[in-house]
């Protein structure tokens, strides 16, 4: 299993055709195929290439919704 540090994760920001990855509770999730993450931005406030563990607590959905992504 590949491991990412924050610098490497930041390269997967979903911009300019790059994949969009986020980190959540120590796991990296590829949200590239989600129309809600187009261009690496989700709901005009969350950016791909970041650890969103803290942010998920304020989300209107549970973290389990991300289980559908690789």
Kinemage of the C-alpha trace (Angstrom):
@kinemage 1
@onewidth
@group {chain A} dominant
@subgroup {mainchain}
@vectorlist {calphas} color= white
{ca unk a 1} P 0.000 0.000 0.000
{ca unk a 2} L 1.358 3.409 -0.972
{ca unk a 3} L 1.928 5.959 1.767
{ca unk a 4} L 1.623 9.717 1.294
{ca unk a 5} L 3.051 12.579 3.275
{ca unk a 6} L 1.306 15.958 3.122
{ca unk a 7} L 3.697 17.261 0.456
{ca unk a 8} L 3.041 14.327 -1.859
{ca unk a 9} L -0.720 14.441 -1.224
{ca unk a 10} L -0.778 18.113 -2.210
{ca unk a 11} L 0.316 17.138 -5.743
{ca unk a 12} L -3.040 15.379 -6.254
{ca unk a 13} L -5.127 18.544 -6.175
{ca unk a 14} L -7.422 17.770 -9.110
{ca unk a 15} L -6.203 20.746 -11.123
{ca unk a 16} L -4.994 20.682 -14.727
{ca unk a 17} L -6.108 17.086 -15.272
{ca unk a 18} L -4.390 15.693 -12.172
{ca unk a 19} L -6.252 13.206 -9.962
{ca unk a 20} L -8.080 14.551 -6.897
{ca unk a 21} L -7.087 12.810 -3.668
{ca unk a 22} L -8.091 13.634 -0.119
{ca unk a 23} L -6.946 12.178 3.175
{ca unk a 24} L -9.440 11.157 5.838
{ca unk a 25} L -8.564 9.440 9.113
{ca unk a 26} L -5.183 8.336 7.794
{ca unk a 27} L -6.458 6.956 4.475
{ca unk a 28} L -6.071 8.528 1.046
{ca unk a 29} L -9.230 8.545 -1.072
{ca unk a 30} L -9.367 9.137 -4.821
{ca unk a 31} L -12.389 11.395 -5.455
{ca unk a 32} L -11.408 12.148 -9.060
{ca unk a 33} L -14.524 10.503 -10.521
{ca unk a 34} L -16.945 12.484 -8.374
{ca unk a 35} L -18.738 15.325 -10.129
{ca unk a 36} L -18.800 17.032 -6.718
{ca unk a 37} L -14.991 17.272 -6.791
{ca unk a 38} L -14.556 18.740 -10.310
{ca unk a 39} L -11.319 20.669 -10.571
{ca unk a 40} L -10.320 19.598 -7.067
{ca unk a 41} L -12.892 21.765 -5.273
{ca unk a 42} L -15.872 20.454 -3.294
{ca unk a 43} L -18.804 22.716 -2.449
{ca unk a 44} L -16.648 25.824 -2.982
{ca unk a 45} L -14.800 25.247 0.292
{ca unk a 46} L -12.841 21.966 0.412
{ca unk a 47} L -9.750 21.377 -1.696
{ca unk a 48} L -8.309 18.106 -2.951
{ca unk a 49} L -4.727 17.390 -1.999
{ca unk a 50} L -5.493 18.017 1.679
{ca unk a 51} L -6.273 16.108 4.852
{ca unk a 52} L -9.966 16.730 5.543
{ca unk a 53} L -10.244 14.769 8.789
{ca unk a 54} L -11.112 17.878 10.796
{ca unk a 55} L -13.418 19.299 8.131
{ca unk a 56} L -15.546 16.139 7.872
{ca unk a 57} L -16.920 16.786 11.356
{ca unk a 58} L -18.855 19.798 10.022
{ca unk a 59} L -20.035 18.035 6.853
{ca unk a 60} L -23.754 17.404 6.315
{ca unk a 61} L -22.899 13.762 5.576
{ca unk a 62} L -21.006 11.034 7.398
{ca unk a 63} L -17.517 9.866 6.392
{ca unk a 64} L -19.055 6.588 5.191
{ca unk a 65} L -20.272 8.307 2.034
{ca unk a 66} L -16.639 8.356 0.881
{ca unk a 67} L -16.401 4.551 1.153
{ca unk a 68} L -17.617 4.276 -2.452
{ca unk a 69} L -14.377 5.807 -3.729
{ca unk a 70} L -11.069 3.958 -4.125
